[in-house]
Amino acid sequence: MKSQAALNKQGKQRFKFVNDIISELKKVTWPTRREATYLTTLVIIFTVVVAIVLGVIDYGFSKLMNVILLR
């Protein structure tokens, strides 16, 4: 069984860890609402474009395989 001192030390380490996290988060330069909206829109547009390209490639390969396999 752990001693009281060991449990107390463990609790202090956890509390220090949480304080370190809070301290680091205060140093972060957060984007403005406008920047966040712009970047989110950019990611959504990029995702849609990539999905369309991959869909077209998949459709083309499936048609090609049907032509080759079902001669």
C-alpha positions in Angstrom: 0.0 0.0 0.0 1.3 3.5 -0.8 2.2 5.8 2.0 0.5 9.1 2.5 3.7 11.0 1.4 3.7 9.1 -1.9 0.0 9.8 -2.5 0.5 13.5 -1.6 3.5 13.7 -4.0 1.5 12.1 -6.8 -1.3 14.6 -6.3 1.1 17.5 -6.4 2.6 16.2 -9.6 -0.9 16.1 -11.2 -1.7 19.6 -10.0 1.6 20.9 -11.4 0.9 19.2 -14.7 -2.4 20.9 -15.0 -0.8 24.2 -14.1 1.8 23.7 -16.8 -0.9 23.0 -19.3 -2.7 26.2 -18.4 0.5 28.2 -18.5 1.4 26.9 -22.0 -2.1 27.6 -23.3 -1.8 31.2 -22.2 1.3 31.5 -24.5 -0.6 30.3 -27.6 -1.4 32.9 -30.2 -5.0 32.0 -31.0 -6.4 32.9 -34.5 -9.1 35.5 -34.7 -12.7 34.5 -35.4 -12.2 35.7 -39.0 -9.0 33.7 -39.6 -10.6 30.6 -38.1 -13.7 30.9 -40.3 -11.5 31.5 -43.4 -9.3 28.5 -42.7 -12.2 26.2 -41.9 -13.8 27.2 -45.2 -10.6 26.5 -47.0 -10.4 23.0 -45.4 -14.0 22.2 -46.4 -13.5 23.4 -50.0 -10.2 21.4 -50.3 -11.9 18.3 -48.8 -14.8 18.5 -51.3 -12.4 19.0 -54.3 -10.3 16.0 -53.2 -13.5 13.9 -52.8 -14.7 14.9 -56.2 -11.3 14.1 -57.8 -11.1 10.7 -56.1 -14.7 9.9 -57.0 -14.0 10.7 -60.7 -10.8 8.5 -60.6 -12.7 5.7 -58.9 -15.5 5.9 -61.4 -13.0 5.9 -64.3 -11.2 2.8 -63.0 -14.5 1.0 -62.3 -15.6 1.6 -65.9 -12.1 0.6 -67.2 -12.3 -2.7 -65.2 -15.8 -3.4 -66.5 -14.6 -2.9 -70.1 -11.5 -5.1 -69.6 -13.3 -7.9 -67.6 -16.6 -8.0 -69.4 -15.4 -7.9 -73.0 
